[in-house]
Amino acid sequence: MLKELKPAVILLLVLSVLTGLVYPAAVGGLAQALFPKEANGSLIERDGKVVGSRLIGQNFSDSKHFWGRPSATAPMPYNAGASGGSNQGPLNPALEDAIKARIETLRASDPKQNAPIPVDLVTTSGSGLDPHISVAAARWQLPRIARERKLPEKDLEELVASLTEGRQLGILGEPRVNVLELNLALEKRANSR
């Protein structure tokens, strides 16, 4: 029996070292060498302080800021440790109630805004961490933010256009705007006036 057990234990140890130490170290080292910013979480810094990641959304609720997609993570929005969707199907009454509540909140935040609300402002993403909104969702919020900040809507439109990211590889997804980067640029513009 020891004759059969010895090669199995040796193979276990060799594969454990290879797959548990050598491979992760090689991949991590290669990532650090080729893509250091991405390998370290795509962190965004302002004035020497980390303010977030360009890959994980943040919960903005102040009416002077752009709002992102709702997050279904618990116990708090955009909890990277609890990534996941709500798993509510289109016929689930709880999903319908949540969307109605989000629509009411958006309408209450800007009663003069009569345009249809873009779907990404009332539905969660699959991960609950999406840092982007559609260009339409950003534009929908322009009147409220212009009024709250006393800025011309045209200036905000230019800001959104300057931060709009195109489709990935030119064909995947839709044009989108990173909400954190948009709000940071908005703060910078407001502070420079």
C-alpha positions in Angstrom: 0.0 0.0 0.0 2.9 2.4 0.8 4.2 1.7 -2.7 1.0 3.2 -4.2 0.6 6.0 -1.7 4.1 7.4 -2.1 3.7 8.5 -5.8 0.2 10.0 -5.0 1.6 12.1 -2.1 4.6 13.2 -4.2 2.3 14.2 -7.1 -0.1 16.0 -4.7 2.9 18.0 -3.3 4.3 18.8 -6.7 1.0 19.9 -8.1 0.2 21.9 -5.0 3.5 23.8 -5.4 3.0 24.3 -9.1 -0.7 25.4 -9.1 -0.7 27.0 -5.7 2.6 28.9 -5.7 4.5 28.9 -9.0 1.5 29.6 -11.4 -0.1 32.4 -9.3 3.3 34.0 -8.8 4.1 33.9 -12.5 0.7 35.2 -13.5 0.8 37.9 -10.8 4.3 39.0 -11.8 3.4 39.0 -15.5 0.3 41.1 -14.8 2.4 43.6 -12.7 4.9 43.9 -15.5 2.5 44.3 -18.4 -0.6 45.9 -16.8 0.4 47.4 -13.4 -2.6 49.7 -13.1 -5.1 47.0 -13.9 -3.3 44.4 -11.7 -3.7 46.8 -8.8 -7.4 47.3 -9.1 -7.6 50.2 -11.6 -7.6 52.6 -8.6 -8.4 56.3 -9.1 -6.4 58.8 -7.0 -7.1 62.4 -6.4 -4.7 64.6 -4.4 -2.7 61.5 -3.4 -5.7 59.6 -2.0 -7.5 56.7 -3.4 -11.1 57.7 -4.1 -12.3 54.5 -5.8 -11.8 52.0 -8.6 -12.8 52.5 -12.1 -14.2 48.9 -12.1 -16.6 49.2 -9.1 -19.5 51.6 -8.8 -20.1 53.8 -5.9 -23.4 54.9 -4.3 -24.0 58.6 -5.1 -27.3 60.0 -3.7 -26.6 63.7 -3.5 -28.8 65.5 -6.1 -25.7 67.5 -7.2 -24.0 64.3 -8.5 -24.7 61.8 -11.3 -26.3 58.7 -10.0 -25.3 55.2 -11.2 -27.2 52.0 -11.7 -28.9 50.6 -8.6 -27.0 47.9 -6.8 -28.4 44.7 -5.6 -25.5 43.8 -3.3 -26.0 43.5 0.5 -25.7 44.7 3.2 -24.8 47.9 1.3 -24.8 49.1 -2.3 -21.7 48.3 -4.4 -20.3 45.8 -1.9 -17.6 44.1 -3.8 -17.5 41.2 -1.3 -21.1 40.4 -2.2 -21.2 40.7 -5.9 -24.3 39.4 -7.6 -27.6 40.3 -9.1 -31.0 40.2 -7.4 -31.9 37.0 -9.2 -35.5 38.3 -9.6 -37.1 37.3 -12.9 -39.1 39.7 -15.0 -42.4 38.3 -13.6 -41.4 38.6 -10.0 -43.6 41.2 -8.2 -40.7 42.2 -6.0 -38.7 43.3 -9.1 -41.7 45.3 -10.4 -42.2 47.0 -7.0 -38.4 47.8 -6.8 -38.5 49.4 -10.3 -41.6 51.4 -9.5 -40.0 52.7 -6.3 -36.9 53.7 -8.3 -39.0 55.5 -10.9 -40.8 57.4 -8.2 -37.5 58.4 -6.6 -36.1 59.6 -9.9 -39.3 61.5 -10.7 -39.3 63.1 -7.2 -35.7 64.2 -7.7 -36.6 66.1 -10.8 -40.3 66.7 -11.2 -39.8 68.8 -14.3 -38.1 66.0 -16.1 -40.7 64.4 -18.4 -38.4 62.3 -20.7 -38.6 58.6 -20.4 -36.2 57.2 -17.8 -33.4 55.1 -19.2 -33.7 51.5 -18.1 -30.2 51.4 -16.5 -31.3 53.9 -13.9 -34.0 51.6 -12.6 -32.5 48.1 -13.0 -29.5 46.5 -11.4 -26.6 45.0 -13.3 -25.8 41.3 -13.1 -22.9 41.9 -10.7 -24.5 44.8 -8.7 -21.1 46.6 -9.1 -21.5 48.3 -12.5 -19.6 51.6 -12.5 -21.0 52.8 -15.8 -24.3 54.2 -17.0 -25.4 54.8 -20.5 -25.0 58.1 -22.2 -28.8 58.4 -22.2 -28.9 57.9 -18.4 -26.2 60.6 -17.9 -28.1 63.0 -20.2 -31.4 62.3 -18.4 -29.8 63.7 -15.2 -28.4 66.9 -16.8 -31.4 69.2 -16.0 -31.3 68.3 -12.3 -27.6 68.7 -11.9 -27.5 71.9 -13.9 -30.2 73.4 -11.7 -28.6 72.1 -8.4 -25.1 73.4 -9.4 -26.2 76.4 -11.3 -24.2 75.4 -14.3 -25.3 75.6 -18.0 -26.7 72.3 -19.2 -24.5 72.7 -22.3 -21.3 72.6 -20.1 -22.5 69.4 -18.5 -23.4 67.9 -21.9 -19.8 68.6 -23.0 -18.5 67.0 -19.9 -20.5 63.8 -20.5 -19.3 63.8 -24.1 -15.7 64.2 -23.1 -15.9 61.2 -20.8 -18.0 58.9 -23.0 -16.3 55.6 -23.6 -17.0 53.8 -26.9 -17.9 50.2 -27.5 -15.2 47.7 -26.5 -13.2 46.6 -29.5 -15.5 48.9 -31.5 -18.4 46.3 -31.5 -19.1 45.1 -28.0 -21.6 46.8 -25.7 -22.9 50.4 -25.9 -21.2 53.7 -25.3 -21.1 54.4 -21.6 -19.8 56.8 -18.9 -18.0 55.9 -15.7 -20.0 57.6 -13.0 -17.1 58.1 -10.5 -14.9 59.7 -13.2 -17.9 61.8 -14.3 -18.5 63.0 -10.7 -14.9 63.7 -10.1 -14.7 65.8 -13.3 -17.9 67.6 -12.2 -16.4 68.4 -8.8 -13.2 69.6 -10.5 -15.1 71.9 -12.9 -17.3 73.2 -10.1 -14.2 74.0 -7.9 -12.4 75.8 -10.7 -15.2 78.3 -11.2 
